[in-house]
Amino acid sequence: MLCPDCGFDNIEGIDACDACGQPMTSLDISPSELEESISRHSISVLNPRQPESVEATTTLREAIKQLVAGEAGSLLVLDKGSLIGIVTDRDILTKVSAHLELLDQPVTTVMTTQPAVVSRSDSIAYCLRTMDLGGYRHLPVVDEQMVPTGIITVRDILRFLCVRFAEIRSALQ
């Protein structure tokens, strides 16, 4: 059993880490506690950030500048305010970096069309499952009219899980 504090590989079932002395009994957290937490909470508790967005006519060159300036990993592509696609830093690296002639083409050239989306009322578990099945790191949060209201990233979910794990762990001590 690995100690989460120092990484030492301990014998299964011990009460404290042999290397650093940290209690190991709190690691017997029922997986159902975390599972229940992500199933019960909607993604609204993650406080989805306002997404960076561009219009469909924006060039890839302009989109890259916006990605860098905004320190964002993705840009939602809009047409008259409605979501029509998403372009990520990974799209730029894989589709554009070897084809610099695309820089003056519209962002629609490399965007993912009809991206998977979530609503604020969807559970974190649903969001996580959607990300896992599609291999996504970013999911747009939209309202009923497909107007983007936020963006959820894998980091947002990891942050939530880390906080919940710490809360559960401290409650057991």
N, C-alpha and C positions, 0 to 999 in steps of 0.2 A: 504494500500500500504506500503510494507516494505521498510524502508530506507536501501540502500546498504552500507551506511557508519556506522550506529550505530545499525541497526536491529530493530528499533522502528516501531511498527505497527501504521501507520498514517491513517487518513481518506482519502479515495479515492479522488483524484482531487486537493489536496492541493499544494501550490507552494513551500513550504519549510517544512522540517521535524520539527515537534513540539518538538522533543527532542534535536537535535543537530544543527538545523538551516540550514542544507545542502539543496541546491535547489533540488526539486523533479521533476521539469518540464523536465529536461534532460532525465528522465526515460521513456518518451513517444517516445522511439525509435521505428521506424517502424521495425517489424520483418523482413521485406523484405530487409532492409539494410544489416543485418547480413547474411541472406539467400543468397542474391546476392553476397556477399563477398566470402562465401565458395563455391558458384557455379562457380564464375569467376576465382578464384585463383587455380592454380594447386598445387599439393603437393610439387612441387619443392621449393615453397616459404617457406616451413617448414624446409628446409635444412636437409633432412633425414641424420641421423648419419650412419656411417659405422657400419654394423651389426657385432656382435660377431658370430662366426661360429665354427662348429666342423665337422669332417669327420664322416661318417656313422659308422665307426668302433670304435669310441670313446666310452669308458665306461661311464655309468651314474656317477660313482664316479668322473671321470675326468671332466665330463661336469658340475657337481655341483661345483667343485673347480673353474672352469673357470667362471661360473655364479657369484660366490662370489667375485673372484678377479677382474673381470671386472665391477662389480656393474651393471650388465645387468639383465633385466627381462626375456630375451629369448635368445636362441641360434638357429641359422639357421643350419640345418643339410644338408651337401653337399656331393655329390658323383661326384668326378672329376670336382669340381667347379660349378656344377649345383645344384639348390635347390631341395631337395627331401622331406624335412620336417622341422618342427619347434618344439622345446621343450621349455616350459616356466617354470618359477618358480612355477606356479600353478600346472603344470603337475607333477613336482617333489613332491610337497606337497601332492597331491591327489593320485598319483599312486605309489610313491616310499616310502614315509615315513613310511607306515605301512608294507612294504615288503622290508626290507633292504637287503634281499638276491638278489635283482635286481641290487644292486650297481655295480656288476662286469659284468652286461649284457651291450650290446651295446645300445647306446642312441636311436636307432631305435625301441627298445622294447616299449618305451612310447611316442615317438614323434607323432605329428599330421602329417599324410601323406598328400601330395597334399594340402598344406595350401593355403588359399585365398591370392592373391597377388595384388599389384597395380603397375602401372608404374609412372614415374615422371610426365607425362603429364595428369594423371587422376586428376579430381577436388577433392578438399578437401571434398566436399559434397559426392562424390562417395565413397571416403575412409571412411568417417564417417558412411555412410549407410552400407557399407560392414562390418565394425566393429560392428555396431548395430545388423544387421541381424545374424551374426555369433557368437556374444558374444566374440569378439576378443579384446585384449588390445594391440596387436602388429601385424603389417602387414609388410611383406617383400616388398621392392621395388625392382623390377627386370627389366632387359632389355629384348629385344625380344628373347634372347636365354635362358631365365629363370636363368640368372646369377644375383645373388643379388648385388644390388648397394647401398642399404640403408635399413633402418628400420624406420617405423612410429609408434609412440605410441599414446595412448589416451592423454597423457600429452602434446605431441607436438601440438595436435589439440586444447586442452584447452588453452595452452599458446597463440596460434594464436587468438583464440576467445576473450581472455581477452584483448589482445592488440587492436584488432579491436573494441571491445566494448568501450574501453577507448578513442580511436581516434574518434569514432562516438559521444560519449558523450561529449568530449571536443569541438567538432565542433558545437554542439548545444548550448553551453553555451556562 
